[in-house]
Amino acid sequence: MQHIKMLVLDVDGTLTDGKIYMGENGEVMKAFNCHDAVALRKLPPMGIETIIITGRKSKIVSNRAKEMNISEVYQNVENKKEKLDKLLQQKNLTYKEVGFIGDDENDYEAMINCGFKACPNDANNIIKNIADYISPNKCNEAAVGEIINNNLLV
């Protein structure tokens, strides 16, 4: 595996349990696993920038990203590949220098050419079929932390 300089994360089903807890006034909660944050905080000192690209929009994600020292958060993104293409151009990176952890069909086009592709154990089969690594952990069972600790911190 070529050295990864940027790790891109999906949120729902990757950093969370994939459930969206909604009340009558809209989204109210998402469940994150604290073990993922511990692993994510290890990446910046290693020169790996962490970025979130997610299809939904939530203040909850912005707040949690700050706690996890995630440098950039892009929400309400319909086309993740298009967003990633722009980021790669801005940061002068290639797909081979990017790791991507996702779980569902809307991650596929952005993930397919990345240098490292991983997913939780309960990801959609379309993602599992292209993954370089499938965590033994399910979403929100610290799959992201497990992926980082066993693949990017070696």
RACOR-V809319 format. One record per residue. N is the residue number from 1. RES is the residue in one small letter. SS is DSSP state (H for helix, E for strand, L for the rest). PHI is phi in whole degrees, -180 to 180 (none if undefined). NEAR is the number of other C-alpha atoms within 10 Angstrom. Layout:
# RACOR-V809319
n: [N;N]
res: [RES;RES]
ss: [SS;SS]
phi: [PHI;PHI]
near: [NEAR;NEAR]
This chain:
# RACOR-V809319
n: [1;2;3;4;5;6;7;8;9;10;11;12;13;14;15;16;17;18;19;20;21;22;23;24;25;26;27;28;29;30;31;32;33;34;35;36;37;38;39;40;41;42;43;44;45;46;47;48;49;50;51;52;53;54;55;56;57;58;59;60;61;62;63;64;65;66;67;68;69;70;71;72;73;74;75;76;77;78;79;80;81;82;83;84;85;86;87;88;89;90;91;92;93;94;95;96;97;98;99;100;101;102;103;104;105;106;107;108;109;110;111;112;113;114;115;116;117;118;119;120;121;122;123;124;125;126;127;128;129;130;131;132;133;134;135;136;137;138;139;140;141;142;143;144;145;146;147;148;149;150;151;152;153;154]
res: [m;q;h;i;k;m;l;v;l;d;v;d;g;t;l;t;d;g;k;i;y;m;g;e;n;g;e;v;m;k;a;f;n;c;h;d;a;v;a;l;r;k;l;p;p;m;g;i;e;t;i;i;i;t;g;r;k;s;k;i;v;s;n;r;a;k;e;m;n;i;s;e;v;y;q;n;v;e;n;k;k;e;k;l;d;k;l;l;q;q;k;n;l;t;y;k;e;v;g;f;i;g;d;d;e;n;d;y;e;a;m;i;n;c;g;f;k;a;c;p;n;d;a;n;n;i;i;k;n;i;a;d;y;i;s;p;n;k;c;n;e;a;a;v;g;e;i;i;n;n;n;l;l;v]
ss: [L;L;L;L;L;E;E;E;E;L;L;L;L;L;L;E;L;L;L;L;E;E;E;L;L;E;E;E;E;L;L;E;L;H;H;H;H;H;H;H;L;L;L;H;H;H;L;L;E;E;E;E;E;L;L;L;L;L;H;H;H;H;H;H;H;H;H;L;L;L;L;E;E;E;L;L;L;L;L;H;H;H;H;H;H;H;H;H;H;H;H;L;L;L;H;H;H;E;E;E;E;L;L;L;H;H;H;H;H;H;H;L;L;L;L;E;E;E;E;L;L;L;L;L;H;H;H;H;L;L;L;L;E;E;L;L;L;L;L;L;L;L;H;H;H;H;H;H;H;H;H;H;L;L]
phi: [none;-65;-62;-85;-107;-144;-113;-105;-122;-82;-110;-69;90;-121;-87;-119;-78;85;-92;-118;-85;-122;-104;-68;-102;111;-63;-124;-152;-136;-103;-110;-105;-64;-68;-64;-62;-60;-68;-62;-69;-80;-74;-55;-63;-90;84;-108;-83;-112;-132;-103;-129;-133;-81;-102;-123;-160;-62;-59;-66;-60;-63;-68;-61;-60;-64;-96;58;-85;-72;-139;-130;-119;-116;61;-93;-79;-119;-68;-64;-61;-65;-65;-57;-65;-64;-63;-65;-63;-96;55;-118;-109;-58;-65;-95;-115;-103;-138;-115;-141;-144;-141;-54;-71;-95;-54;-62;-74;-78;-51;-99;-69;-67;-144;-125;-143;-157;-68;-63;-100;-67;-61;-60;-62;-81;-58;-68;-106;-69;-78;-148;-113;-64;-71;-91;-82;-57;62;-112;64;-62;-63;-60;-64;-63;-63;-63;-99;-132;-102;-105;-92]
near: [10;10;14;22;19;23;23;24;24;25;24;23;22;26;29;23;18;16;11;15;11;11;9;6;6;9;14;13;14;19;15;22;17;14;15;22;20;14;19;20;15;17;20;15;8;12;12;19;19;24;21;21;25;24;17;14;13;15;11;13;23;16;10;14;18;12;11;17;17;22;12;15;16;17;19;12;15;13;15;22;19;12;14;19;14;12;14;15;10;9;9;8;15;17;20;16;18;25;25;29;27;32;30;18;14;18;22;21;15;21;27;16;17;21;18;25;24;27;31;29;19;19;21;16;13;13;26;22;11;17;23;14;18;21;23;15;17;19;26;23;22;26;27;28;22;18;23;21;16;11;13;19;11;6]
